[in-house]
Amino acid sequence: MDFVPLTDADRQVMLKRIGVASFEELLRAVPSAIPAARMDLPPALSEPELARLAADLASLNATAESHGCFLGAGAYRHFIPSVVRYLTSRGEFLTAYTPYQPEASQGTLQAMYEYQSVLCDLTGMDVANASLYDGATALAEACVLAIKETDRPNLVLAGTVHPEYRQTVRTYLKQTAGKIQELSAVEGTVSVEQAGEWIDSKTAAVVVQVPNRFGCLEPVDDLAELAHKNGALFIVVVNPISLGILPAPGSYGADIVIGEGQPLGTDLQYGGPYLGLFACRQALLRKIPGRIVGMTRDAHGRRGFVLTLQTREQHIRRAKATSNICTNEAMMALAATVYLGALGREGFRDLAVQNLQKARYAFDRLTQLHGVRPLFPPPFFNEFALHMPCDPELLNRRLLEDGFLGGFPLKRWDPDLSSGWLVCVTEVPTRAEIDRFVEAVKRAIR
Amino acid sequence: MTPPPSAMREHPPASPLPKTPHSPGRLLEPLLRELGEPGRRGFVLPALDVPERAVEELLPPAWIRKDPAPLPEVSERDLVKHFMRLAHLNFSVETNFYPLGSCTMKYNPRVNEEIAALPGFAQIHPHTPEQGAQGTLRLLFELDQMLQQILGMDAVTLQPAAGAHGELTALLMAKAFHESRGHPRHKVVVPDSAHGTNPASASLSGFEVVEVRSNARGRISLSALASAVDEDTAVFMMTNPNTLGLFEPEVLEIASWVHEKGALMYLDGANMNALLGRVRPGDMGFDMVHVNVHKTFSIPHGSGGPGGGPVGVKASLKPFLPAPQVEVRDGLYRLAPAGSLSIGRVRSFYGNVGALVRAYAYIRALGAPGLRRVSEGAILNANYLKALLKDVFPIPVEEACMHEFIATAKALKQTQGIKAMDIAKRLLDYGFYAPTICFPLIVEEALMIEPSETESRQTLEQFADALRKIAQEARENPERVRTAPHRMPVSRLDEVQAAREPNLRW
């Protein structure tokens, strides 16, 4: 199946009109010294054959649907209302592209304006862009912005920021930043004392994640004060669902808020496509990376929306652009907007509270098991680190056979935390499922 | 031609809602927030079934949000109506011909959406133990192998989230490659006809950008290149076919010149649709290439994304690939950690897997002969449309094009003051999305037209008829074109005001 509608009769009509005798004549510019492509590919499949192949492959995976999921560490299983999938599968959104012609793209443009608005609602920031690739690249872009804005070379990252985010920052900025320092973790959060020693007049930004990669809450007020006292930007990485109950980072001094937007209505999909959240203070507006949608009026005075402040972008500014991003994650941004619209003001708070309550219930039950203890003390949101009396990788293999996706073995990030197990409990599992999970853990660690 | 009424969609009348502080005029569709009423909900969770504790027991007072985020409060019915009405304000590939040059707006097979939505693919957590992720890992491994075949490369990374991200990844690899040989290089050479992402990516990865002028055909001459590429050049970034839709006939000579200087050849694979199954980047001197799965491999463009930008490289660059790579060992597909020379991570997890699942399905559906029919169709459609239009809008370069071509409205601008932008706007009235306009920058009043292989001959003829009619209108009633569109829900939005007084949220 090739989805090409040309018939032989079409080909004849078209070649004649073009004025060539054969298709090959159209390829005269291609030098004959370039060998013709030889490709060793599997044979073509009809739709039923393809569907069967795909179903067979998909059936080899253990999923958050086939298994009870207590795994997070950067990607989170939440219930997605059916309207989210329905509306994001509409071809009018799905098969359009970047809204270069606003008159024929008002649907996308208004939806992106609404996305920017709800993101500001959540974060307490003034402005947001219309999405970046994912949380990790959003952080890298925020650091690029901070270095340009402050004209300073160095970054101070909390070592408790998701390791993949820190690695991405290093990859992006190895060539262009000065020192990238990482604050060490003490009892699950960074040391304000160390931050005080490191943050100085050459620091472009201080980066912290809330809740951090162990689920813990950082001393944000002290860090914000240290950053601002030294003229650095304060960048906060968030889990957006937590903002249903945790304060908006705008209320504790964040200059830029970034995050992984996947929990807002995007499927787990083995890690992507996800959604890079980016919001900041008004003062940074003209340095923001990526698309921004603005409201304006048309020639007849009607309200409408356009891509705006495009002189920041690569298609206009080329080498001097604020970022190289072109294609973004607009469908995930649309999913987030529909998701937040469905939950609404009260529903979103309820959701966060259910995450908080269920995680605490699971924490209390798990820490009663023999040999299991908290790695770090509460408070936490929906994720917490435990010390386990057996190898967490082995534990997970046993749990997988028992129908559960266990927590994240922290030794994959830090060899020192060989017994560490990061457990995530969202609103999805019922009490009965949490109880069964606790029983399965009990059997597995015996 | 007068298009059928269905192509000229009449939009619903504007809602008679009161003005808000943000609404200077008539409303097409209220904002979601304007539809809300306190207490309404579009979704309700089951009641909490674990023992409830006071939130104050679970969080310190400073960590409890005082006021909930002021999200809209709408019913499910209103939510669906709102977004359906917004959907109806869009043109899309599924509803309109969408000849947006350089973007390859081909049909996006629906079966691929169904496949990507299978719970086995959609609901798999990225940290799932490898033995529980064999289906996805195998798919990624096989896609990697197939892309190596299609691109003529020795290794592939599937991680980049989009074309520009692929460019960045490749350039960082090039930097590391030169450094590892004890000869760090600082310059990237880019033609002035290149996509804006090329210089932007080079600059983001810490290179000095050197622009070389292309000739009137958008082509790079060896003499121009000779003065730009030297021992400090890390990479020459080339687009082939170039952004005028023309194949670079000197590509082999260019490659040997660039290689002689010790630099690497990079192909911006945005135009890979023209080459599929005919010639491979790896066989024409390129060391690195990215391919846009949302263009070439039919992933829907999603109103702007997501896409995917896998990068293929020659063996000498393999050690620098970002981590992790999928490998097969002892019959098990695994994620191999980074080697010591890897540039590291370019994102979280392993790539836009959901998009890659669709690309895999597309390539499996087509096979090698199908991919060749894609490039045949793309080239034939572009040349046919060009032939239909050449007496309407001059084609600056009179030779066979590949998958897209450039027409120019320069003459109409001189005689009637009608610009490419005006023609683009008027096309919307006829039910067609507009070509890419005013790009590449080297052609005045450019209309960059890429029909793609999935459009029928009849669609191309209807589009050509509309452009012919617009050209006639431009001569007989230029005001009609200059003030277009007339049948769209809004017309000529004030971009100056939008930038001067930014209103970016409610």
Interface residues (C-beta under 8 A of the other chain):
Chain A: M1 D2 F3 V4 P5 L6 D10 R11 V13 M14 L15 R17 I18 G19 V20 F23 E25 L26 L27 R28 A29 V30 P31 A33 I34 P35 A36 A37 M39 D40 L41 P42 P43 A44 L45 S46 E47 L50 A51 L53 A54 A55 D56 L57 A58 S59 L60 N61 A62 T63 A64 E65 S66 H67 C69 L71 A73 G74 A75 R77 F79 P81 V83 R85 Y86 L87 S89 R90 G91 E92 F93 L94 T95 A96 Y97 T98 P99 Y100 Q101 P102 E103 A104 S105 Q106 G107 T108 Q110 A111 M112 Y113 E114 Q116 S117 V118 C120 D121 L122 D126 V127 A128 A130 S131 Y133 D134 G135 A136 T137 V144 H162 E164 Y165 Q167 T168 R170 T171 Y172 K174 Q175 T176 L217 D221 L243 G244 I245 L246 P247 A248 E260 D267 L268 Q269 Y270 G271 G272 P273 Y274 L285 R291 I292 V293 G294 M295 T296 R297 D298 A299 H300 G301 R302 R303 G304 F305 V306 T308 L309 Q310 T311 E313 Q314 H315 I316 R317 R318 A319 K320 A321 S323 N324 I325 C326 T327 N328 E329 A330 M331 M332 L334 T337 V338 L340 G341 A342 L343 G344 R345 E346 G347 F348 R349 D350 L351 V353 Q354 L356 Q357 K358 R360 Y361 P378 P379 E393 N396 R397 L400 L405 F408 E427 T430 R431 A432 I434
Chain B: A14 H22 S23 P24 G25 R26 L27 L28 E29 L31 L32 R33 G36 P38 G39 R40 R41 G42 F43 V44 L45 P46 L48 D49 V50 P51 E52 R53 V55 L58 L59 P60 A62 W63 I64 R65 K66 P68 A69 P70 L71 P72 E73 V74 E76 L79 V80 H82 F83 M84 R85 L86 A87 H88 L89 N90 F91 S92 V93 E94 T95 N96 Y98 L100 C103 M105 K106 Y107 N108 P109 V111 E113 E114 I115 A116 A117 L118 P119 G120 F121 A122 Q123 I124 H125 P126 H127 T128 P129 Q131 G132 A133 Q134 G135 T136 R138 L139 M146 Q149 I150 G152 A161 A162 G163 A164 H165 E167 L168 L172 K175 H195 G196 T197 P199 A200 S201 A202 S203 L204 S205 G206 V209 L246 F247 E248 P249 V251 L252 L275 G277 R278 V279 R280 D283 M284 N292 H294 S298 P300 H301 G302 S303 G304 G305 P306 G307 G308 G309 P322 I343 G344 R345 V346 R347 S348 F349 Y350 G351 N352 V353 G354 A355 V357 A361 I363 R364 A365 L366 G367 A368 P369 G370 L371 R373 V374 E376 G377 I379 L380 N381 N383 Y384 K386 A387 L388 E399 A400 A424 K425 L428 Y433 A434 T436 F439 E453 T454 E455 S456 R457 T483 P485 M488 P489 V490 S491 R492 L493 D494 E495 Q497 A498 A499 P502 N503 L504 R505 W506
